[in-house]
Amino acid sequence: MDILIWIGAAISAAGLVGILWCIVAVARARRAGLEDEALRLRLQKAVTLNLAALMVSMLGLMLVVLGIVLA
């Protein structure tokens, strides 16, 4: 079950990269000095991507735990 642990770790790392990308995107949007509506649209997209990245990371961690339990 070692392969399951490594696959889960890779998926979790991909989710973490997505979360970090969302942080950078929101910081750039705030520094851009946009109007309220434009900033709101960018933040809505970032929230959607952030939730997707959190879900991917969670699934990866579930695979890691499953691999540990089955080992």
PDB file of N, CA, C and O in Angstrom:
ATOM      1  N   MET A   1       0.799  -1.202   0.000  1.00  0.00           N
ATOM      2  CA  MET A   1       0.000   0.000   0.000  1.00  0.00           C
ATOM      3  C   MET A   1       0.849   1.277   0.000  1.00  0.00           C
ATOM      4  O   MET A   1       0.327   2.385   0.124  1.00  0.00           O
ATOM      5  N   ASP A   2       2.142   1.102  -0.139  1.00  0.00           N
ATOM      6  CA  ASP A   2       3.012   2.278  -0.192  1.00  0.00           C
ATOM      7  C   ASP A   2       2.669   3.193  -1.355  1.00  0.00           C
ATOM      8  O   ASP A   2       2.753   4.416  -1.242  1.00  0.00           O
ATOM      9  N   ILE A   3       2.277   2.585  -2.488  1.00  0.00           N
ATOM     10  CA  ILE A   3       1.956   3.396  -3.663  1.00  0.00           C
ATOM     11  C   ILE A   3       0.742   4.289  -3.387  1.00  0.00           C
ATOM     12  O   ILE A   3       0.679   5.422  -3.863  1.00  0.00           O
ATOM     13  N   LEU A   4      -0.219   3.772  -2.616  1.00  0.00           N
ATOM     14  CA  LEU A   4      -1.407   4.559  -2.272  1.00  0.00           C
ATOM     15  C   LEU A   4      -1.031   5.774  -1.424  1.00  0.00           C
ATOM     16  O   LEU A   4      -1.599   6.855  -1.583  1.00  0.00           O
ATOM     17  N   ILE A   5      -0.077   5.584  -0.533  1.00  0.00           N
ATOM     18  CA  ILE A   5       0.381   6.688   0.312  1.00  0.00           C
ATOM     19  C   ILE A   5       1.065   7.757  -0.539  1.00  0.00           C
ATOM     20  O   ILE A   5       0.825   8.950  -0.355  1.00  0.00           O
ATOM     21  N   TRP A   6       1.915   7.325  -1.469  1.00  0.00           N
ATOM     22  CA  TRP A   6       2.626   8.299  -2.310  1.00  0.00           C
ATOM     23  C   TRP A   6       1.682   9.022  -3.271  1.00  0.00           C
ATOM     24  O   TRP A   6       1.838  10.218  -3.517  1.00  0.00           O
ATOM     25  N   ILE A   7       0.713   8.300  -3.810  1.00  0.00           N
ATOM     26  CA  ILE A   7      -0.271   8.950  -4.685  1.00  0.00           C
ATOM     27  C   ILE A   7      -1.076   9.977  -3.892  1.00  0.00           C
ATOM     28  O   ILE A   7      -1.313  11.086  -4.370  1.00  0.00           O
ATOM     29  N   GLY A   8      -1.494   9.612  -2.690  1.00  0.00           N
ATOM     30  CA  GLY A   8      -2.237  10.541  -1.838  1.00  0.00           C
ATOM     31  C   GLY A   8      -1.414  11.761  -1.473  1.00  0.00           C
ATOM     32  O   GLY A   8      -1.929  12.878  -1.426  1.00  0.00           O
ATOM     33  N   ALA A   9      -0.117  11.539  -1.210  1.00  0.00           N
ATOM     34  CA  ALA A   9       0.753  12.673  -0.882  1.00  0.00           C
ATOM     35  C   ALA A   9       0.892  13.615  -2.075  1.00  0.00           C
ATOM     36  O   ALA A   9       0.904  14.834  -1.910  1.00  0.00           O
ATOM     37  N   ALA A  10       0.995  13.051  -3.268  1.00  0.00           N
ATOM     38  CA  ALA A  10       1.112  13.889  -4.468  1.00  0.00           C
ATOM     39  C   ALA A  10      -0.171  14.685  -4.711  1.00  0.00           C
ATOM     40  O   ALA A  10      -0.120  15.857  -5.082  1.00  0.00           O
ATOM     41  N   ILE A  11      -1.314  14.047  -4.500  1.00  0.00           N
ATOM     42  CA  ILE A  11      -2.590  14.747  -4.681  1.00  0.00           C
ATOM     43  C   ILE A  11      -2.739  15.848  -3.628  1.00  0.00           C
ATOM     44  O   ILE A  11      -3.221  16.939  -3.933  1.00  0.00           O
ATOM     45  N   SER A  12      -2.333  15.567  -2.410  1.00  0.00           N
ATOM     46  CA  SER A  12      -2.392  16.589  -1.351  1.00  0.00           C
ATOM     47  C   SER A  12      -1.474  17.757  -1.672  1.00  0.00           C
ATOM     48  O   SER A  12      -1.823  18.912  -1.425  1.00  0.00           O
ATOM     49  N   ALA A  13      -0.302  17.460  -2.220  1.00  0.00           N
ATOM     50  CA  ALA A  13       0.622  18.528  -2.597  1.00  0.00           C
ATOM     51  C   ALA A  13       0.024  19.386  -3.712  1.00  0.00           C
ATOM     52  O   ALA A  13       0.189  20.606  -3.712  1.00  0.00           O
ATOM     53  N   ALA A  14      -0.666  18.757  -4.656  1.00  0.00           N
ATOM     54  CA  ALA A  14      -1.318  19.524  -5.717  1.00  0.00           C
ATOM     55  C   ALA A  14      -2.394  20.441  -5.139  1.00  0.00           C
ATOM     56  O   ALA A  14      -2.536  21.585  -5.571  1.00  0.00           O
ATOM     57  N   GLY A  15      -3.145  19.943  -4.171  1.00  0.00           N
ATOM     58  CA  GLY A  15      -4.149  20.779  -3.513  1.00  0.00           C
ATOM     59  C   GLY A  15      -3.519  21.935  -2.762  1.00  0.00           C
ATOM     60  O   GLY A  15      -4.053  23.044  -2.758  1.00  0.00           O
ATOM     61  N   LEU A  16      -2.385  21.681  -2.126  1.00  0.00           N
ATOM     62  CA  LEU A  16      -1.680  22.740  -1.407  1.00  0.00           C
ATOM     63  C   LEU A  16      -1.181  23.824  -2.362  1.00  0.00           C
ATOM     64  O   LEU A  16      -1.240  25.011  -2.042  1.00  0.00           O
ATOM     65  N   VAL A  17      -0.694  23.419  -3.524  1.00  0.00           N
ATOM     66  CA  VAL A  17      -0.266  24.396  -4.535  1.00  0.00           C
ATOM     67  C   VAL A  17      -1.453  25.246  -4.974  1.00  0.00           C
ATOM     68  O   VAL A  17      -1.316  26.455  -5.163  1.00  0.00           O
ATOM     69  N   GLY A  18      -2.609  24.622  -5.137  1.00  0.00           N
ATOM     70  CA  GLY A  18      -3.815  25.371  -5.493  1.00  0.00           C
ATOM     71  C   GLY A  18      -4.208  26.377  -4.434  1.00  0.00           C
ATOM     72  O   GLY A  18      -4.612  27.494  -4.756  1.00  0.00           O
ATOM     73  N   ILE A  19      -4.096  25.995  -3.177  1.00  0.00           N
ATOM     74  CA  ILE A  19      -4.421  26.906  -2.075  1.00  0.00           C
ATOM     75  C   ILE A  19      -3.451  28.085  -2.060  1.00  0.00           C
ATOM     76  O   ILE A  19      -3.862  29.232  -1.889  1.00  0.00           O
ATOM     77  N   LEU A  20      -2.172  27.799  -2.238  1.00  0.00           N
ATOM     78  CA  LEU A  20      -1.180  28.881  -2.271  1.00  0.00           C
ATOM     79  C   LEU A  20      -1.422  29.812  -3.454  1.00  0.00           C
ATOM     80  O   LEU A  20      -1.254  31.025  -3.332  1.00  0.00           O
ATOM     81  N   TRP A  21      -1.813  29.257  -4.592  1.00  0.00           N
ATOM     82  CA  TRP A  21      -2.105  30.083  -5.762  1.00  0.00           C
ATOM     83  C   TRP A  21      -3.287  31.014  -5.469  1.00  0.00           C
ATOM     84  O   TRP A  21      -3.282  32.172  -5.886  1.00  0.00           O
ATOM     85  N   CYS A  22      -4.287  30.517  -4.763  1.00  0.00           N
ATOM     86  CA  CYS A  22      -5.439  31.356  -4.405  1.00  0.00           C
ATOM     87  C   CYS A  22      -5.020  32.504  -3.494  1.00  0.00           C
ATOM     88  O   CYS A  22      -5.512  33.623  -3.640  1.00  0.00           O
ATOM     89  N   ILE A  23      -4.123  32.235  -2.564  1.00  0.00           N
ATOM     90  CA  ILE A  23      -3.636  33.293  -1.672  1.00  0.00           C
ATOM     91  C   ILE A  23      -2.936  34.376  -2.475  1.00  0.00           C
ATOM     92  O   ILE A  23      -3.164  35.564  -2.248  1.00  0.00           O
ATOM     93  N   VAL A  24      -2.091  33.977  -3.405  1.00  0.00           N
ATOM     94  CA  VAL A  24      -1.369  34.944  -4.233  1.00  0.00           C
ATOM     95  C   VAL A  24      -2.339  35.724  -5.118  1.00  0.00           C
ATOM     96  O   VAL A  24      -2.186  36.934  -5.286  1.00  0.00           O
ATOM     97  N   ALA A  25      -3.327  35.048  -5.680  1.00  0.00           N
ATOM     98  CA  ALA A  25      -4.287  35.722  -6.557  1.00  0.00           C
ATOM     99  C   ALA A  25      -5.102  36.764  -5.794  1.00  0.00           C
ATOM    100  O   ALA A  25      -5.358  37.849  -6.315  1.00  0.00           O
ATOM    101  N   VAL A  26      -5.507  36.448  -4.578  1.00  0.00           N
ATOM    102  CA  VAL A  26      -6.276  37.409  -3.776  1.00  0.00           C
ATOM    103  C   VAL A  26      -5.390  38.592  -3.377  1.00  0.00           C
ATOM    104  O   VAL A  26      -5.843  39.736  -3.397  1.00  0.00           O
ATOM    105  N   ALA A  27      -4.147  38.328  -3.020  1.00  0.00           N
ATOM    106  CA  ALA A  27      -3.243  39.423  -2.654  1.00  0.00           C
ATOM    107  C   ALA A  27      -3.015  40.354  -3.835  1.00  0.00           C
ATOM    108  O   ALA A  27      -2.995  41.573  -3.672  1.00  0.00           O
ATOM    109  N   ARG A  28      -2.845  39.786  -5.024  1.00  0.00           N
ATOM    110  CA  ARG A  28      -2.674  40.623  -6.217  1.00  0.00           C
ATOM    111  C   ARG A  28      -3.926  41.436  -6.524  1.00  0.00           C
ATOM    112  O   ARG A  28      -3.834  42.599  -6.916  1.00  0.00           O
ATOM    113  N   ALA A  29      -5.085  40.830  -6.347  1.00  0.00           N
ATOM    114  CA  ALA A  29      -6.338  41.535  -6.621  1.00  0.00           C
ATOM    115  C   ALA A  29      -6.536  42.692  -5.644  1.00  0.00           C
ATOM    116  O   ALA A  29      -7.020  43.756  -6.028  1.00  0.00           O
ATOM    117  N   ARG A  30      -6.168  42.486  -4.398  1.00  0.00           N
ATOM    118  CA  ARG A  30      -6.331  43.564  -3.410  1.00  0.00           C
ATOM    119  C   ARG A  30      -5.369  44.715  -3.687  1.00  0.00           C
ATOM    120  O   ARG A  30      -5.714  45.881  -3.499  1.00  0.00           O
ATOM    121  N   ARG A  31      -4.152  44.376  -4.138  1.00  0.00           N
ATOM    122  CA  ARG A  31      -3.164  45.429  -4.423  1.00  0.00           C
ATOM    123  C   ARG A  31      -3.441  46.168  -5.722  1.00  0.00           C
ATOM    124  O   ARG A  31      -2.909  47.256  -5.941  1.00  0.00           O
ATOM    125  N   ALA A  32      -4.274  45.585  -6.591  1.00  0.00           N
ATOM    126  CA  ALA A  32      -4.529  46.190  -7.895  1.00  0.00           C
ATOM    127  C   ALA A  32      -5.383  47.452  -7.791  1.00  0.00           C
ATOM    128  O   ALA A  32      -5.433  48.238  -8.737  1.00  0.00           O
ATOM    129  N   GLY A  33      -6.042  47.655  -6.679  1.00  0.00           N
ATOM    130  CA  GLY A  33      -6.853  48.858  -6.503  1.00  0.00           C
ATOM    131  C   GLY A  33      -8.074  48.882  -7.405  1.00  0.00           C
ATOM    132  O   GLY A  33      -8.411  49.923  -7.967  1.00  0.00           O
ATOM    133  N   LEU A  34      -8.735  47.748  -7.546  1.00  0.00           N
ATOM    134  CA  LEU A  34      -9.896  47.639  -8.428  1.00  0.00           C
ATOM    135  C   LEU A  34     -11.142  48.251  -7.784  1.00  0.00           C
ATOM    136  O   LEU A  34     -11.198  48.484  -6.577  1.00  0.00           O
ATOM    137  N   GLU A  35     -12.113  48.496  -8.620  1.00  0.00           N
ATOM    138  CA  GLU A  35     -13.420  48.933  -8.123  1.00  0.00           C
ATOM    139  C   GLU A  35     -14.040  47.803  -7.324  1.00  0.00           C
ATOM    140  O   GLU A  35     -13.605  46.655  -7.410  1.00  0.00           O
ATOM    141  N   ASP A  36     -15.054  48.134  -6.552  1.00  0.00           N
ATOM    142  CA  ASP A  36     -15.670  47.163  -5.652  1.00  0.00           C
ATOM    143  C   ASP A  36     -16.230  45.954  -6.404  1.00  0.00           C
ATOM    144  O   ASP A  36     -16.025  44.814  -5.986  1.00  0.00           O
ATOM    145  N   GLU A  37     -16.921  46.195  -7.494  1.00  0.00           N
ATOM    146  CA  GLU A  37     -17.555  45.095  -8.237  1.00  0.00           C
ATOM    147  C   GLU A  37     -16.518  44.197  -8.904  1.00  0.00           C
ATOM    148  O   GLU A  37     -16.662  42.975  -8.893  1.00  0.00           O
ATOM    149  N   ALA A  38     -15.488  44.782  -9.479  1.00  0.00           N
ATOM    150  CA  ALA A  38     -14.437  43.985 -10.125  1.00  0.00           C
ATOM    151  C   ALA A  38     -13.671  43.155  -9.094  1.00  0.00           C
ATOM    152  O   ALA A  38     -13.330  41.999  -9.342  1.00  0.00           O
ATOM    153  N   LEU A  39     -13.409  43.753  -7.951  1.00  0.00           N
ATOM    154  CA  LEU A  39     -12.726  43.019  -6.880  1.00  0.00           C
ATOM    155  C   LEU A  39     -13.594  41.869  -6.381  1.00  0.00           C
ATOM    156  O   LEU A  39     -13.102  40.774  -6.111  1.00  0.00           O
ATOM    157  N   ARG A  40     -14.876  42.132  -6.266  1.00  0.00           N
ATOM    158  CA  ARG A  40     -15.796  41.084  -5.815  1.00  0.00           C
ATOM    159  C   ARG A  40     -15.827  39.908  -6.790  1.00  0.00           C
ATOM    160  O   ARG A  40     -15.874  38.757  -6.358  1.00  0.00           O
ATOM    161  N   LEU A  41     -15.801  40.175  -8.085  1.00  0.00           N
ATOM    162  CA  LEU A  41     -15.799  39.094  -9.080  1.00  0.00           C
ATOM    163  C   LEU A  41     -14.523  38.264  -8.986  1.00  0.00           C
ATOM    164  O   LEU A  41     -14.569  37.035  -9.055  1.00  0.00           O
ATOM    165  N   ARG A  42     -13.399  38.927  -8.830  1.00  0.00           N
ATOM    166  CA  ARG A  42     -12.130  38.192  -8.707  1.00  0.00           C
ATOM    167  C   ARG A  42     -12.104  37.343  -7.453  1.00  0.00           C
ATOM    168  O   ARG A  42     -11.624  36.209  -7.472  1.00  0.00           O
ATOM    169  N   LEU A  43     -12.620  37.891  -6.361  1.00  0.00           N
ATOM    170  CA  LEU A  43     -12.628  37.145  -5.105  1.00  0.00           C
ATOM    171  C   LEU A  43     -13.584  35.957  -5.167  1.00  0.00           C
ATOM    172  O   LEU A  43     -13.309  34.918  -4.568  1.00  0.00           O
ATOM    173  N   GLN A  44     -14.700  36.092  -5.879  1.00  0.00           N
ATOM    174  CA  GLN A  44     -15.615  34.972  -6.031  1.00  0.00           C
ATOM    175  C   GLN A  44     -14.956  33.826  -6.782  1.00  0.00           C
ATOM    176  O   GLN A  44     -15.129  32.663  -6.416  1.00  0.00           O
ATOM    177  N   LYS A  45     -14.198  34.146  -7.832  1.00  0.00           N
ATOM    178  CA  LYS A  45     -13.474  33.110  -8.568  1.00  0.00           C
ATOM    179  C   LYS A  45     -12.420  32.452  -7.678  1.00  0.00           C
ATOM    180  O   LYS A  45     -12.233  31.236  -7.719  1.00  0.00           O
ATOM    181  N   ALA A  46     -11.741  33.261  -6.881  1.00  0.00           N
ATOM    182  CA  ALA A  46     -10.707  32.715  -6.003  1.00  0.00           C
ATOM    183  C   ALA A  46     -11.312  31.810  -4.933  1.00  0.00           C
ATOM    184  O   ALA A  46     -10.716  30.793  -4.578  1.00  0.00           O
ATOM    185  N   VAL A  47     -12.473  32.162  -4.424  1.00  0.00           N
ATOM    186  CA  VAL A  47     -13.126  31.330  -3.410  1.00  0.00           C
ATOM    187  C   VAL A  47     -13.521  29.988  -4.012  1.00  0.00           C
ATOM    188  O   VAL A  47     -13.359  28.948  -3.375  1.00  0.00           O
ATOM    189  N   THR A  48     -14.035  30.007  -5.227  1.00  0.00           N
ATOM    190  CA  THR A  48     -14.411  28.765  -5.894  1.00  0.00           C
ATOM    191  C   THR A  48     -13.192  27.865  -6.090  1.00  0.00           C
ATOM    192  O   THR A  48     -13.245  26.669  -5.803  1.00  0.00           O
ATOM    193  N   LEU A  49     -12.106  28.439  -6.574  1.00  0.00           N
ATOM    194  CA  LEU A  49     -10.887  27.658  -6.769  1.00  0.00           C
ATOM    195  C   LEU A  49     -10.296  27.198  -5.443  1.00  0.00           C
ATOM    196  O   LEU A  49      -9.730  26.108  -5.356  1.00  0.00           O
ATOM    197  N   ASN A  50     -10.426  28.020  -4.419  1.00  0.00           N
ATOM    198  CA  ASN A  50      -9.919  27.655  -3.101  1.00  0.00           C
ATOM    199  C   ASN A  50     -10.672  26.442  -2.549  1.00  0.00           C
ATOM    200  O   ASN A  50     -10.055  25.530  -1.998  1.00  0.00           O
ATOM    201  N   LEU A  51     -11.973  26.427  -2.690  1.00  0.00           N
ATOM    202  CA  LEU A  51     -12.758  25.289  -2.217  1.00  0.00           C
ATOM    203  C   LEU A  51     -12.416  24.019  -2.995  1.00  0.00           C
ATOM    204  O   LEU A  51     -12.345  22.933  -2.419  1.00  0.00           O
ATOM    205  N   ALA A  52     -12.206  24.157  -4.296  1.00  0.00           N
ATOM    206  CA  ALA A  52     -11.814  22.995  -5.103  1.00  0.00           C
ATOM    207  C   ALA A  52     -10.445  22.479  -4.670  1.00  0.00           C
ATOM    208  O   ALA A  52     -10.241  21.268  -4.578  1.00  0.00           O
ATOM    209  N   ALA A  53      -9.516  23.377  -4.405  1.00  0.00           N
ATOM    210  CA  ALA A  53      -8.182  22.970  -3.961  1.00  0.00           C
ATOM    211  C   ALA A  53      -8.239  22.307  -2.591  1.00  0.00           C
ATOM    212  O   ALA A  53      -7.519  21.342  -2.337  1.00  0.00           O
ATOM    213  N   LEU A  54      -9.087  22.818  -1.711  1.00  0.00           N
ATOM    214  CA  LEU A  54      -9.256  22.186  -0.396  1.00  0.00           C
ATOM    215  C   LEU A  54      -9.816  20.776  -0.527  1.00  0.00           C
ATOM    216  O   LEU A  54      -9.407  19.871   0.199  1.00  0.00           O
ATOM    217  N   MET A  55     -10.752  20.591  -1.454  1.00  0.00           N
ATOM    218  CA  MET A  55     -11.328  19.269  -1.662  1.00  0.00           C
ATOM    219  C   MET A  55     -10.282  18.299  -2.217  1.00  0.00           C
ATOM    220  O   MET A  55     -10.219  17.146  -1.789  1.00  0.00           O
ATOM    221  N   VAL A  56      -9.471  18.753  -3.157  1.00  0.00           N
ATOM    222  CA  VAL A  56      -8.418  17.902  -3.713  1.00  0.00           C
ATOM    223  C   VAL A  56      -7.430  17.523  -2.617  1.00  0.00           C
ATOM    224  O   VAL A  56      -7.015  16.367  -2.529  1.00  0.00           O
ATOM    225  N   SER A  57      -7.060  18.468  -1.800  1.00  0.00           N
ATOM    226  CA  SER A  57      -6.137  18.190  -0.705  1.00  0.00           C
ATOM    227  C   SER A  57      -6.744  17.203   0.287  1.00  0.00           C
ATOM    228  O   SER A  57      -6.051  16.313   0.780  1.00  0.00           O
ATOM    229  N   MET A  58      -8.011  17.352   0.576  1.00  0.00           N
ATOM    230  CA  MET A  58      -8.690  16.437   1.492  1.00  0.00           C
ATOM    231  C   MET A  58      -8.734  15.019   0.919  1.00  0.00           C
ATOM    232  O   MET A  58      -8.513  14.051   1.646  1.00  0.00           O
ATOM    233  N   LEU A  59      -9.013  14.895  -0.357  1.00  0.00           N
ATOM    234  CA  LEU A  59      -9.044  13.567  -0.970  1.00  0.00           C
ATOM    235  C   LEU A  59      -7.664  12.910  -0.928  1.00  0.00           C
ATOM    236  O   LEU A  59      -7.549  11.706  -0.699  1.00  0.00           O
ATOM    237  N   GLY A  60      -6.631  13.700  -1.147  1.00  0.00           N
ATOM    238  CA  GLY A  60      -5.277  13.171  -1.060  1.00  0.00           C
ATOM    239  C   GLY A  60      -4.949  12.692   0.340  1.00  0.00           C
ATOM    240  O   GLY A  60      -4.343  11.635   0.514  1.00  0.00           O
ATOM    241  N   LEU A  61      -5.345  13.462   1.335  1.00  0.00           N
ATOM    242  CA  LEU A  61      -5.100  13.048   2.716  1.00  0.00           C
ATOM    243  C   LEU A  61      -5.895  11.802   3.073  1.00  0.00           C
ATOM    244  O   LEU A  61      -5.427  10.972   3.852  1.00  0.00           O
ATOM    245  N   MET A  62      -7.090  11.662   2.514  1.00  0.00           N
ATOM    246  CA  MET A  62      -7.868  10.453   2.734  1.00  0.00           C
ATOM    247  C   MET A  62      -7.159   9.233   2.155  1.00  0.00           C
ATOM    248  O   MET A  62      -7.165   8.162   2.761  1.00  0.00           O
ATOM    249  N   LEU A  63      -6.550   9.396   0.984  1.00  0.00           N
ATOM    250  CA  LEU A  63      -5.802   8.293   0.388  1.00  0.00           C
ATOM    251  C   LEU A  63      -4.595   7.921   1.242  1.00  0.00           C
ATOM    252  O   LEU A  63      -4.279   6.741   1.395  1.00  0.00           O
ATOM    253  N   VAL A  64      -3.929   8.912   1.792  1.00  0.00           N
ATOM    254  CA  VAL A  64      -2.777   8.641   2.661  1.00  0.00           C
ATOM    255  C   VAL A  64      -3.233   7.847   3.884  1.00  0.00           C
ATOM    256  O   VAL A  64      -2.602   6.854   4.247  1.00  0.00           O
ATOM    257  N   VAL A  65      -4.313   8.272   4.516  1.00  0.00           N
ATOM    258  CA  VAL A  65      -4.818   7.575   5.701  1.00  0.00           C
ATOM    259  C   VAL A  65      -5.260   6.152   5.327  1.00  0.00           C
ATOM    260  O   VAL A  65      -4.993   5.207   6.070  1.00  0.00           O
ATOM    261  N   LEU A  66      -5.921   6.001   4.202  1.00  0.00           N
ATOM    262  CA  LEU A  66      -6.345   4.682   3.756  1.00  0.00           C
ATOM    263  C   LEU A  66      -5.138   3.777   3.506  1.00  0.00           C
ATOM    264  O   LEU A  66      -5.152   2.601   3.871  1.00  0.00           O
ATOM    265  N   GLY A  67      -4.109   4.321   2.891  1.00  0.00           N
ATOM    266  CA  GLY A  67      -2.897   3.535   2.664  1.00  0.00           C
ATOM    267  C   GLY A  67      -2.223   3.124   3.957  1.00  0.00           C
ATOM    268  O   GLY A  67      -1.692   2.018   4.052  1.00  0.00           O
ATOM    269  N   ILE A  68      -2.237   3.999   4.958  1.00  0.00           N
ATOM    270  CA  ILE A  68      -1.635   3.671   6.253  1.00  0.00           C
ATOM    271  C   ILE A  68      -2.463   2.601   6.965  1.00  0.00           C
ATOM    272  O   ILE A  68      -1.904   1.673   7.548  1.00  0.00           O
ATOM    273  N   VAL A  69      -3.777   2.722   6.921  1.00  0.00           N
ATOM    274  CA  VAL A  69      -4.634   1.759   7.592  1.00  0.00           C
ATOM    275  C   VAL A  69      -4.516   0.380   6.941  1.00  0.00           C
ATOM    276  O   VAL A  69      -4.507  -0.633   7.641  1.00  0.00           O
ATOM    277  N   LEU A  70      -4.427   0.331   5.622  1.00  0.00           N
ATOM    278  CA  LEU A  70      -4.340  -0.946   4.929  1.00  0.00           C
ATOM    279  C   LEU A  70      -2.948  -1.568   4.967  1.00  0.00           C
ATOM    280  O   LEU A  70      -2.785  -2.746   4.648  1.00  0.00           O
ATOM    281  N   ALA A  71      -1.963  -0.796   5.350  1.00  0.00           N
ATOM    282  CA  ALA A  71      -0.586  -1.321   5.362  1.00  0.00           C
ATOM    283  C   ALA A  71      -0.329  -2.230   6.527  1.00  0.00           C
ATOM    284  O   ALA A  71       0.778  -2.748   6.674  1.00  0.00           O
TER     285      ALA A  71
END
